[in-house]
């Protein structure tokens, strides 16, 4: 027997506006992650294994 597919909830009115404001605020505060230490460690491992 098939399971019914649930409908996707849709924001309307004030909730929708508040969600968009929060989304824009979050996007503007978004930071970046520095992977330089991880990349260097990976390069050392690959060099030791003679893969690079």
HELIX and SHEET records of a PDB file:
HELIX    1   1 UNK A   13  UNK A   29  1                                  17    
HELIX    2   2 UNK A   36  UNK A   48  1                                  13    
END                                                                             
